[in-house]
Each structure stands twice: as C-alpha cells, then as structure tokens.
Amino acid sequence: MSDHLALIIDDSRSARYALRKALEVQGYTVAATDSARAAYGWLEEHTPQVIFMDHLMPEIDGFSALQTLQANARTQAIPVVICSSNDEADFAAQARQRGAAAVLPKPPEAGQLHALLTRLATAATPPSVSAVQAVQAAAPADMQQRIEQLEARLHALQQQHAQDMAALRDECAQAFEQLKQRLIRALSA
C-alpha cells in the first residue's frame, strides 16, 4: 500500500474514475466522495496528502468547501487542488487567492498531474532554516505575485497552443478530404 493518500471530491463518477486511475499510476492510494459533505465525514478519520476537488458541485461548491477545509485546524494544511473545465487565467488566479494550492484542468494530462504532485511533494518537505532565510533574503517581496502571473501566462499560452493545434488538425483533415476527392475524380475520369 502506498504512503501517499489522495482524496477526490467530485459529483461526476466519470471524472472521479479518470482522476483515480491517473493518481494510481503516480503511486497514490485514492479515496473518493461524490460531495463535499461526504468528504467532511471522511476527513474526520483520514488525512490525505492532497485533495482534488471539483469546482462545480450541487449543494456545496468547491470554493465553499475549500473555505470550510481551511477553517478546520485538522484539514487546513492539506493542499487542495481545484479541478475544473474552466480554463480562464482569471479563474485560476481566483482559486489561488481563495487558498487552492493549484488548479488542474478536467481531465488532467499525465504530465501536468505528475508535475503538480512533484511540486506538492517538494513543498511538503520542510527546508532547513538556513535555506528559508537565504530565500527570504534573496526574494523580492512580490515574488509570489510574479509566480502567479507567470503561471497564469503559461496556462494561457498552453490554451492558445491547444487551440492552434486543433485548428491545424482541422485544416489538415479538410485538405486531406479535398485531396481525396480530387484523386477520386481523377481516377474516375
């Protein structure tokens, strides 16, 4: 059994299944609930290393549940990743402002998930006091804000790349179809 435990909170059975499989590939043991209310009960007896939570759920949405988890001394240190099909940079910034450790698209790509889990694991490892002091001395006061801006820009560029690739695939498919039709006409003549 893995030392890594993740909790998925999502009202979509298919989303829970897809994320569970992706996390298991990364070596995680996974628990899942279909609502924030069910998750609160589960969290009374378990402490996962990370929580993946859907943004839009009936009764209690992801942001409200995140606020409840942060107000509870038992769960406030657990990183919460908001999972959403909303890929706007403003949404990601809003989620981070509310305390989310990260925002992950639905469904997540394996590389994104691996990078996120690595980052969370690194953040969970407490650095030495001298390392913290060195970073604090060298870091500008607005470093976190700059990091968030860069992450938002990277996300926007990734979305633009995905749109460009989709358009290119459509153009190639259309060109192939036109070429095929010309070839059929030429052979029929």
MILUM-198743 format. One line per 10 residues: their letters; for each residue x, y, z of N, C-alpha, C, CB. Coordinates in Angstrom, 2 decimals, decimal comma. Atoms other than C-alpha are relative to their C-alpha. Glycine has a CB too. Example, Ala and Ser with C-alpha at 12.3 -4.5 7.8 and 13.67 -1.06 7.14 Angstrom:
<pts>
AS	0,89:-1,19:0,00:12,30:-4,50:7,80:0,90:1,20:0,00:-0,99:0,03:1,25 ~ -0,82:-1,19:-0,06:13,67:-1,06:7,14:-0,77:1,09:0,73:0,41:0,46:-1,42;
</pts>
This chain:
<pts>
MSDHLALIID	0,84:-1,19:0,00:0,00:0,00:0,00:0,88:1,25:0,00:-0,95:0,00:1,21 ~ -0,78:-1,21:0,16:1,24:3,48:-0,87:-0,03:0,86:1,26:-0,52:0,80:-1,18 ~ -0,04:-0,98:-1,09:2,32:6,07:1,70:-0,76:1,26:-0,39:1,45:0,34:0,38 ~ 0,67:-1,19:0,51:0,61:8,66:-0,49:-1,50:-0,27:-0,11:0,58:0,42:-1,37 ~ 1,46:0,14:0,03:-3,13:9,11:0,02:-0,59:1,28:-0,56:-0,57:-0,30:1,42 ~ 0,68:-1,15:0,60:-5,28:11,40:-2,13:-1,50:-0,19:0,15:0,40:0,16:-1,50 ~ 1,46:0,00:-0,06:-8,94:12,32:-1,76:-0,52:0,76:-1,22:-0,53:0,63:1,34 ~ 0,67:-0,66:1,12:-11,08:13,14:-4,80:-1,42:0,33:0,45:0,00:-0,90:-1,30 ~ 1,37:-0,43:-0,31:-14,27:15,15:-4,25:-0,59:0,51:-1,32:-0,03:1,12:1,13 ~ 0,58:-0,36:1,29:-16,35:15,26:-7,43:-1,34:-0,70:-0,15:0,96:-0,37:-1,18;
DSRSARYALR	1,32:0,61:0,17:-20,02:14,67:-8,19:-0,09:-0,82:-1,28:-1,07:1,08:0,00 ~ -0,01:0,76:1,25:-19,11:13,19:-11,60:0,73:-1,32:0,19:0,65:0,82:-1,12 ~ -0,59:1,33:-0,14:-18,50:9,45:-11,47:1,15:-0,20:-1,00:-1,07:-1,09:-0,20 ~ -1,04:0,20:1,01:-16,50:9,50:-14,72:1,24:0,83:0,32:-0,53:0,38:-1,39 ~ -1,16:-0,83:-0,38:-14,29:12,38:-13,51:0,75:-0,63:1,16:-0,46:1,43:0,37 ~ -0,66:0,68:-1,14:-13,62:10,53:-10,23:0,81:-1,19:-0,51:-1,05:-0,46:1,06 ~ -0,67:1,19:0,52:-12,73:7,37:-12,16:1,29:0,37:-0,75:-0,95:-0,79:-0,93 ~ -1,17:-0,40:0,80:-10,37:9,13:-14,60:1,14:0,50:0,89:-0,39:1,09:-1,01 ~ -1,04:-0,54:-0,88:-8,54:11,03:-11,86:0,56:-1,09:0,91:-0,57:1,15:0,85 ~ -0,47:1,11:-0,83:-8,37:7,93:-9,64:1,05:-0,81:-0,75:-1,19:-0,92:0,42;
KALEVQGYTV	-0,94:0,81:0,79:-6,66:5,95:-12,42:1,30:0,76:-0,21:-0,62:-0,38:-1,37 ~ -1,21:-0,81:0,22:-4,24:8,80:-13,14:0,83:0,09:1,28:-0,38:1,42:-0,48 ~ -0,73:-0,08:-1,27:-3,33:9,11:-9,44:0,61:-1,35:0,37:-0,92:0,49:1,12 ~ -0,54:1,33:-0,31:-2,89:5,36:-9,03:1,26:-0,27:-0,81:-1,06:-1,08:-0,28 ~ -1,21:0,14:0,82:-0,38:5,41:-11,90:1,17:0,75:0,65:-0,25:0,54:-1,44 ~ -1,02:-0,80:-0,67:1,50:8,06:-9,88:0,37:-0,58:1,37:-0,48:1,44:0,16 ~ -0,35:0,66:-1,25:1,62:5,68:-6,89:-0,85:0,39:1,19:1,41:0,28:0,32 ~ 0,87:-0,42:-1,09:-1,24:7,11:-4,84:-1,08:-1,03:0,29:-0,63:1,34:-0,33 ~ 1,22:0,68:-0,42:-3,88:5,29:-2,86:-1,06:1,08:-0,03:0,14:-0,68:1,44 ~ 1,00:-1,03:0,24:-7,12:7,08:-3,68:-1,32:-0,34:0,68:-0,21:0,19:-1,50;
AATDSARAAY	1,36:0,07:-0,53:-10,35:7,66:-1,79:-0,80:1,04:-0,77:-0,05:0,25:1,57 ~ 0,82:-0,94:0,76:-13,26:9,41:-3,45:-1,37:0,14:0,63:-0,13:-0,45:-1,46 ~ 1,36:-0,27:-0,44:-16,52:11,03:-2,44:-0,71:0,79:-1,09:-0,01:0,77:1,37 ~ 0,76:-0,71:1,03:-19,31:12,49:-4,54:-0,51:1,36:0,46:-1,16:-0,84:-0,44 ~ 0,42:-1,31:-0,49:-19,86:15,58:-2,37:0,95:0,48:1,09:-1,45:-0,07:0,53 ~ -0,83:-0,58:-1,07:-18,11:17,95:-0,01:-0,49:-0,49:1,36:-0,03:1,55:-0,07 ~ 0,56:0,45:-1,28:-20,47:16,90:2,78:0,53:-1,40:0,36:-1,55:-0,02:-0,07 ~ -0,53:1,35:-0,24:-19,38:13,25:2,41:1,50:0,07:0,31:-0,27:-0,92:-1,22 ~ -1,44:-0,14:-0,23:-15,75:14,36:2,29:0,29:0,47:1,43:0,61:0,99:-1,01 ~ -0,22:-0,48:-1,36:-16,05:16,22:5,61:-0,01:-1,17:0,98:-1,07:1,05:0,39;
GWLEEHTPQV	0,08:1,17:-0,88:-17,09:12,99:7,31:1,21:-0,90:-0,15:-1,26:-0,80:-0,29 ~ -1,16:0,86:0,26:-14,30:11,00:5,65:1,26:0,62:0,62:0,20:-0,21:-1,52 ~ -1,19:-0,70:-0,51:-11,73:13,63:6,68:0,09:0,01:1,52:0,01:1,41:-0,51 ~ -0,06:0,10:-1,46:-12,66:13,23:10,35:0,87:-1,17:0,44:-1,40:-0,14:0,58 ~ -0,77:1,19:-0,36:-10,88:9,87:10,29:1,25:-0,23:-0,85:-0,88:-1,19:-0,12 ~ -1,13:0,20:0,91:-8,31:10,22:7,47:0,67:1,33:-0,29:-0,45:-0,68:-1,31 ~ -0,73:-1,20:0,37:-5,61:12,68:6,49:0,78:-0,27:-1,29:0,96:0,44:1,14 ~ -0,70:0,20:1,27:-4,68:12,63:2,80:1,14:1,01:-0,16:-0,98:0,11:-1,18 ~ -1,08:-0,95:0,29:-1,55:14,28:1,43:-0,51:1,12:-0,92:1,20:-0,73:-0,66 ~ 0,54:-0,99:0,93:-3,67:16,11:-1,18:-1,49:-0,30:-0,24:0,80:-0,02:-1,35;
IFMDHLMPEI	1,42:0,12:0,33:-7,31:16,77:-2,00:-0,21:0,60:-1,39:-0,91:0,72:1,07 ~ 0,38:-0,49:1,32:-8,57:17,11:-5,57:-1,51:0,21:0,03:0,42:-1,03:-1,16 ~ 1,41:-0,32:-0,17:-11,92:18,90:-5,63:-0,56:0,70:-1,23:-0,19:0,87:1,23 ~ 0,74:-0,63:1,10:-14,38:19,75:-8,39:-0,43:1,39:0,44:-1,22:-0,86:-0,42 ~ 0,43:-1,36:-0,29:-15,30:23,39:-8,61:-1,52:0,10:0,06:0,54:0,96:-1,05 ~ 1,45:-0,11:0,06:-18,96:23,00:-9,57:-0,64:-1,30:0,47:-0,46:0,33:-1,43 ~ 0,69:1,15:-0,56:-20,92:20,61:-7,36:-1,31:0,48:0,61:0,88:-0,73:1,07 ~ 1,25:-0,40:-0,65:-24,50:20,62:-6,08:0,20:0,16:1,51:-1,11:-1,04:-0,28 ~ 0,01:-0,28:-1,44:-25,17:21,78:-2,50:1,17:0,88:0,42:0,04:-1,29:0,78 ~ -1,18:-0,75:-0,45:-21,61:22,85:-1,63:1,01:0,02:-1,14:0,63:-0,63:1,29;
DGFSALQTLQ	-0,95:-0,08:1,11:-19,38:24,14:-4,43:1,44:-0,07:0,53:-0,22:1,30:-0,81 ~ -1,40:0,18:-0,37:-15,60:23,76:-4,45:0,58:1,15:0,81:0,82:-0,18:-1,23 ~ -0,53:-1,14:-0,74:-14,82:27,28:-3,25:-0,54:0,05:1,43:-0,33:1,31:-0,72 ~ 0,57:0,02:-1,35:-17,21:26,99:-0,30:0,63:-1,12:0,83:-1,54:-0,18:-0,06 ~ -0,62:1,12:-0,71:-15,78:23,59:0,61:1,45:0,33:0,36:-0,06:-1,28:-0,87 ~ -1,39:-0,40:-0,27:-12,25:24,99:0,34:0,05:0,91:1,22:0,61:0,72:-1,23 ~ 0,05:-0,91:-1,15:-13,18:27,73:2,81:-0,22:-0,79:1,30:-1,13:1,05:-0,18 ~ 0,26:0,83:-1,18:-14,55:25,12:5,24:1,23:-0,80:0,39:-1,18:-0,96:-0,26 ~ -1,20:0,78:-0,28:-11,42:22,98:4,94:1,10:0,88:0,60:0,52:-0,68:-1,29 ~ -1,03:-0,91:-0,52:-9,18:26,00:5,59:-0,33:0,48:1,41:0,15:1,20:-0,92;
ANARTQAIPV	0,40:-0,46:-1,34:-11,18:26,95:8,69:0,17:-1,10:1,05:-1,45:0,48:-0,02 ~ -0,13:1,14:-0,91:-10,67:23,47:10,20:1,48:-0,26:0,26:-0,69:-1,27:-0,59 ~ -1,41:0,19:-0,34:-7,36:23,05:12,06:0,51:-1,36:-0,48:0,20:0,12:1,52 ~ -0,40:1,35:0,42:-7,31:19,35:11,11:0,30:-0,08:-1,50:-1,08:-1,00:0,36 ~ -0,13:0,11:1,46:-7,55:19,99:7,34:0,66:1,20:-0,66:-1,34:-0,20:-0,60 ~ -0,48:-1,22:0,63:-6,15:23,48:6,78:1,37:-0,12:-0,67:0,05:1,09:1,00 ~ -1,33:0,14:0,59:-2,62:22,28:5,95:0,02:-0,93:-1,22:0,97:-0,51:1,04 ~ 0,05:0,92:1,14:-3,77:19,76:3,32:-0,16:0,81:-1,28:-1,17:-1,04:0,15 ~ 0,16:-0,74:1,26:-3,19:21,15:-0,19:-1,25:-0,45:-0,74:1,24:-0,17:-0,89 ~ 1,23:0,28:0,75:-6,42:21,40:-2,17:0,22:0,47:-1,44:-1,25:0,70:0,65;
VICSSNDEAD	-0,12:-0,31:1,42:-6,30:21,27:-5,97:-1,42:0,08:-0,56:0,86:-1,08:-0,76 ~ 1,31:-0,17:0,62:-9,37:22,67:-7,70:0,06:-0,57:-1,41:-0,44:1,51:-0,01 ~ 0,08:0,61:1,32:-10,33:20,60:-10,75:-1,19:0,62:-0,72:-0,15:-1,56:0,09 ~ 1,07:-0,70:0,70:-12,34:22,45:-13,36:0,25:-0,01:-1,51:-0,12:1,44:0,50 ~ -0,12:-0,16:1,44:-13,04:22,67:-17,06:0,10:1,48:-0,36:-1,21:-0,65:-0,73 ~ -0,18:-1,43:0,21:-12,88:26,45:-16,64:1,50:0,26:-0,14:-0,61:0,84:1,18 ~ -1,43:-0,17:0,26:-9,52:27,25:-18,23:0,42:1,46:-0,10:0,38:-0,72:-1,28 ~ -0,34:-1,42:0,03:-9,58:31,03:-17,83:1,08:0,30:1,05:-1,26:0,86:0,26 ~ -1,07:-0,39:-0,92:-6,49:32,58:-16,23:-0,57:0,69:1,24:1,02:0,92:-0,70 ~ 0,63:-0,68:-1,14:-8,75:34,74:-14,03:-0,55:-1,00:1,00:-1,11:0,94:-0,48;
FAAQARQRGA	0,54:1,02:-0,89:-10,41:31,63:-12,64:1,12:-0,62:0,84:-0,74:-1,10:-0,80 ~ -1,13:0,59:-0,72:-7,05:30,09:-11,73:0,53:0,95:1,07:1,13:-0,37:-0,98 ~ -0,48:-0,99:-0,97:-5,95:33,31:-10,03:-0,98:0,11:1,17:0,18:1,38:-0,68 ~ 1,01:-0,07:-1,06:-9,24:33,47:-8,11:0,08:-1,22:0,91:-1,41:0,11:-0,62 ~ -0,11:1,22:-0,80:-8,86:29,85:-6,97:1,21:0,07:0,93:0,09:-1,24:-0,91 ~ -1,21:-0,12:-0,83:-5,33:30,53:-5,71:-0,19:1,04:1,10:1,22:0,36:-0,87 ~ 0,27:-1,02:-1,01:-6,48:33,68:-3,93:-0,84:-0,57:1,14:-0,71:1,21:-0,63 ~ 0,86:0,60:-1,02:-9,05:31,61:-2,10:0,70:-1,12:0,77:-1,26:-0,55:-0,65 ~ -0,79:0,96:-0,75:-6,34:29,21:-0,98:0,28:-1,33:-0,67:-0,67:-0,27:1,25 ~ -0,29:1,24:0,71:-6,19:26,48:-3,61:1,51:-0,09:-0,27:-0,79:-0,08:-1,34;
AAVLPKPPEA	-1,42:0,20:0,27:-2,72:25,00:-3,99:0,27:0,07:-1,49:0,47:-1,35:0,56 ~ -0,15:-0,01:1,44:-3,29:24,70:-7,73:-1,37:-0,19:-0,64:0,98:-1,10:-0,47 ~ 1,20:0,27:0,79:-5,90:24,43:-10,47:0,42:-0,98:-1,08:-0,62:1,32:-0,61 ~ -0,30:1,05:0,96:-5,96:21,35:-12,66:-1,17:-0,12:-0,97:0,29:-1,35:0,71 ~ 1,11:0,15:0,95:-7,95:21,03:-15,89:-0,63:-1,38:0,08:0,49:0,27:-1,43 ~ 0,70:1,28:0,05:-10,53:18,29:-16,30:-0,14:-0,39:-1,45:-1,41:0,08:0,71 ~ -0,83:0,94:-0,76:-9,41:15,80:-17,39:1,46:0,45:-0,04:-0,14:-1,45:-0,57 ~ -1,40:-0,44:-0,01:-5,78:16,38:-16,38:0,86:-0,87:-0,92:0,57:-0,04:1,43 ~ -0,98:0,76:0,78:-2,92:15,36:-18,65:0,98:-0,62:0,99:0,74:0,92:-1,05 ~ -0,91:0,72:-0,90:-0,48:12,86:-17,12:1,19:0,86:0,39:0,48:-1,29:-0,66;
GQLHALLTRL	-1,16:-0,84:-0,28:2,44:15,28:-17,39:-0,32:1,12:0,97:0,54:0,59:-1,27 ~ 0,42:-1,06:-0,92:0,52:18,07:-15,66:-0,17:-0,55:1,41:-1,31:0,65:-0,48 ~ 0,25:0,61:-1,30:-0,54:15,75:-12,86:1,32:-0,35:0,67:-0,88:-1,25:-0,14 ~ -1,30:0,38:-0,56:2,99:14,41:-12,37:0,76:1,24:0,50:0,85:-0,76:-1,05 ~ -0,71:-1,22:-0,40:4,49:17,92:-12,28:-0,63:0,61:1,25:-0,02:1,04:-1,15 ~ 0,69:-0,54:-1,17:1,84:19,06:-9,80:0,31:-0,81:1,25:-1,50:0,03:-0,23 ~ -0,28:0,85:-1,17:2,36:16,09:-7,48:1,45:0,16:0,45:-0,29:-1,47:-0,33 ~ -1,41:-0,22:-0,35:6,13:16,61:-7,61:0,16:1,32:0,72:0,89:-0,03:-1,27 ~ -0,08:-1,32:-0,63:5,70:20,29:-6,76:-0,59:-0,04:1,40:-0,73:1,06:-0,86 ~ 0,62:0,09:-1,33:3,36:19,49:-3,87:0,87:-0,80:0,97:-1,38:-0,63:-0,10;
ATAATPPSVS	-0,88:0,81:-0,86:5,71:16,81:-2,53:1,21:0,81:0,43:0,44:-1,28:-0,73 ~ -1,16:-0,83:-0,31:8,63:19,23:-2,70:-0,39:1,08:1,02:0,58:0,66:-1,28 ~ 0,46:-1,04:-0,93:6,59:21,92:-0,94:-0,28:-0,58:1,39:-1,27:0,68:-0,53 ~ 0,31:0,64:-1,28:5,63:19,42:1,79:1,25:-0,35:0,78:-0,83:-1,24:-0,22 ~ -1,25:0,31:-0,68:9,27:18,69:2,57:0,54:1,29:0,60:1,04:-0,64:-0,99 ~ -0,44:-1,26:-0,60:10,30:21,33:5,10:1,48:0,25:-0,27:-0,26:-0,01:1,50 ~ -1,40:-0,33:0,23:13,50:23,09:4,07:0,70:0,35:1,32:0,12:1,17:-0,99 ~ -0,75:-0,36:-1,19:16,25:23,82:6,55:-0,22:1,49:0,30:1,52:-0,32:-0,18 ~ 0,19:-1,39:-0,40:16,07:27,09:8,49:0,92:0,92:-0,79:0,26:0,17:1,51 ~ -0,93:-0,85:0,75:19,15:28,45:6,72:-0,45:0,16:-1,45:1,42:-0,58:0,05;
AVQAVQAAAP	0,49:-0,09:1,37:17,63:27,65:3,32:-1,17:0,98:-0,08:-0,43:-1,39:-0,53 ~ 1,13:-0,93:-0,03:14,44:29,52:4,24:0,51:1,43:0,15:-0,97:-0,36:1,15 ~ -0,53:-1,35:-0,20:16,43:32,51:5,49:0,69:0,51:-1,26:0,98:0,00:1,18 ~ -0,68:-0,42:1,23:18,52:32,57:2,31:-1,01:0,40:-1,07:0,91:-1,14:-0,52 ~ 1,02:-0,33:0,99:15,43:32,54:0,12:-0,71:1,29:0,37:-1,01:-1,15:-0,14 ~ 0,68:-1,21:-0,44:13,72:35,20:2,21:0,87:1,23:-0,24:-0,38:-0,10:1,47 ~ -0,90:-1,13:0,20:16,78:37,44:1,99:0,15:0,34:-1,48:1,37:-0,31:0,61 ~ -0,23:-0,22:1,42:17,15:36,97:-1,77:-1,28:0,31:-0,77:0,66:-1,21:-0,59 ~ 1,25:-0,11:0,76:13,48:37,01:-2,79:-0,61:1,38:0,14:-0,99:-1,06:0,47 ~ 0,73:-1,27:-0,09:11,68:40,21:-3,67:-1,36:-0,24:0,65:-0,17:0,63:-1,41;
ADMQQRIEQL	1,25:0,13:-0,73:8,51:40,90:-1,73:-1,16:-0,46:-0,87:-0,36:1,33:0,64 ~ 1,12:0,35:0,88:6,30:40,40:-4,77:0,24:-1,30:-0,77:-0,26:1,13:-0,97 ~ -0,33:1,22:0,73:7,77:37,00:-5,77:-1,23:-0,89:-0,22:1,09:-0,78:0,75 ~ 1,18:0,86:0,15:4,54:35,06:-5,13:-0,94:0,55:-1,06:-0,75:-0,14:1,35 ~ 0,87:-0,62:1,01:2,55:37,53:-7,19:0,59:-0,22:-1,39:-0,18:1,51:0,29 ~ -0,66:0,19:1,30:5,09:37,27:-10,02:-0,13:-1,45:-0,45:1,50:0,41:0,06 ~ 0,14:1,42:0,33:4,98:33,46:-9,87:-1,41:-0,27:-0,50:0,33:-0,89:1,22 ~ 1,39:0,20:0,41:1,18:33,54:-10,09:-0,25:0,59:-1,38:-0,95:0,62:1,02 ~ 0,15:-0,61:1,32:1,36:35,91:-13,06:0,62:-0,88:-1,08:0,63:1,40:-0,03 ~ -0,67:0,87:0,97:3,84:33,62:-14,82:-0,77:-1,29:-0,22:1,43:-0,31:0,46;
EARLHALQQQ	0,81:1,21:0,15:1,70:30,55:-14,11:-1,24:0,28:-0,83:-0,40:-0,55:1,38 ~ 1,19:-0,37:0,78:-1,36:32,34:-15,48:0,36:0,19:-1,47:-0,64:1,29:0,57 ~ -0,45:-0,21:1,39:0,59:33,38:-18,60:0,31:-1,34:-0,66:1,25:0,91:-0,04 ~ -0,31:1,33:0,54:1,89:29,82:-19,07:-1,28:-0,75:-0,33:0,83:-0,81:1,00 ~ 1,27:0,68:0,24:-1,64:28,47:-18,74:-0,67:0,57:-1,26:-0,94:0,16:1,23 ~ 0,61:-0,63:1,18:-2,90:31,00:-21,32:0,72:-0,45:-1,28:0,05:1,53:0,13 ~ -0,76:0,45:1,16:-0,09:30,02:-23,71:-0,31:-1,46:-0,33:1,50:0,17:0,24 ~ 0,35:1,40:0,24:-0,90:26,32:-23,25:-1,36:-0,11:-0,64:0,03:-0,80:1,31 ~ 1,34:0,02:0,58:-4,55:27,01:-24,03:0,05:0,46:-1,46:-0,96:0,88:0,81 ~ -0,12:-0,48:1,37:-3,60:29,00:-27,13:0,63:-1,07:-0,88:0,83:1,30:-0,05;
HAQDMAALRD	-0,66:1,08:0,76:-1,29:26,18:-28,24:-1,00:-1,11:-0,32:1,19:-0,58:0,80 ~ 0,99:1,05:0,23:-4,11:23,66:-27,81:-1,00:0,43:-1,07:-0,74:-0,33:1,31 ~ 0,92:-0,50:1,01:-6,45:25,86:-29,86:0,65:0,00:-1,38:-0,49:1,41:0,36 ~ -0,72:-0,03:1,28:-3,82:26,32:-32,57:0,15:-1,41:-0,57:1,38:0,66:0,18 ~ -0,16:1,38:0,45:-3,20:22,57:-32,73:-1,33:-0,55:-0,51:0,54:-0,89:1,13 ~ 1,31:0,46:0,44:-6,93:21,87:-33,02:-0,33:0,59:-1,37:-1,09:0,38:1,02 ~ 0,26:-0,64:1,29:-7,24:24,40:-35,86:0,87:-0,64:-1,09:0,27:1,51:0,09 ~ -0,90:0,62:0,98:-4,22:22,85:-37,61:-0,49:-1,40:-0,37:1,44:-0,08:0,56 ~ 0,54:1,34:0,29:-5,72:19,35:-37,28:-1,21:0,11:-0,92:-0,40:-0,72:1,30 ~ 1,19:-0,19:0,85:-8,98:20,64:-38,79:0,41:0,36:-1,43:-0,91:1,10:0,58;
ECAQAFEQLK	-0,46:-0,38:1,33:-7,13:22,27:-41,70:0,60:-1,19:-0,73:1,03:1,12:0,10 ~ -0,60:1,18:0,62:-5,15:19,08:-42,35:-1,08:-0,99:-0,42:1,00:-0,68:0,97 ~ 1,07:0,93:0,33:-8,30:16,97:-42,27:-0,77:0,50:-1,22:-0,96:-0,18:1,20 ~ 0,71:-0,58:1,13:-10,02:19,34:-44,68:0,83:-0,12:-1,27:-0,34:1,47:0,27 ~ -0,88:0,12:1,17:-7,02:19,40:-47,04:0,09:-1,45:-0,47:1,41:0,53:0,32 ~ -0,04:1,42:0,36:-6,82:15,61:-46,93:-1,27:-0,42:-0,72:0,21:-0,87:1,24 ~ 1,28:0,34:0,61:-10,52:15,32:-47,77:-0,08:0,56:-1,42:-1,17:0,53:0,86 ~ 0,00:-0,60:1,34:-10,15:17,72:-50,71:0,92:-0,77:-0,94:0,44:1,48:0,08 ~ -0,94:0,77:0,82:-7,13:15,79:-51,99:-0,60:-1,35:-0,36:1,34:-0,18:0,75 ~ 0,64:1,29:0,24:-9,03:12,54:-51,66:-1,08:0,12:-1,07:-0,61:-0,56:1,30;
QRLIRALSA	1,04:-0,21:0,99:-11,96:13,93:-53,64:0,59:0,24:-1,39:-0,89:1,19:0,40 ~ -0,67:-0,23:1,29:-9,61:15,17:-56,41:0,52:-1,30:-0,58:1,15:1,00:0,16 ~ -0,55:1,26:0,44:-7,97:11,78:-56,58:-1,11:-0,92:-0,51:0,78:-0,67:1,14 ~ 1,15:0,82:0,43:-11,34:10,02:-56,84:-0,50:0,49:-1,37:-1,15:0,06:1,07 ~ 0,46:-0,53:1,29:-12,40:12,36:-59,66:0,98:-0,31:-1,10:-0,21:1,50:0,08 ~ -1,03:0,28:1,01:-9,09:11,89:-61,47:-0,02:-1,47:-0,41:1,40:0,36:0,53 ~ 0,03:1,44:0,31:-9,36:8,10:-61,25:-1,29:-0,38:-0,73:0,12:-0,83:1,30 ~ 1,27:0,29:0,64:-13,00:8,19:-62,37:-0,03:0,50:-1,44:-1,13:0,62:0,78 ~ 0,00:-0,58:1,33:-12,20:10,25:-65,47:0,66:-0,88:-1,04:0,68:1,32:0,03;
</pts>
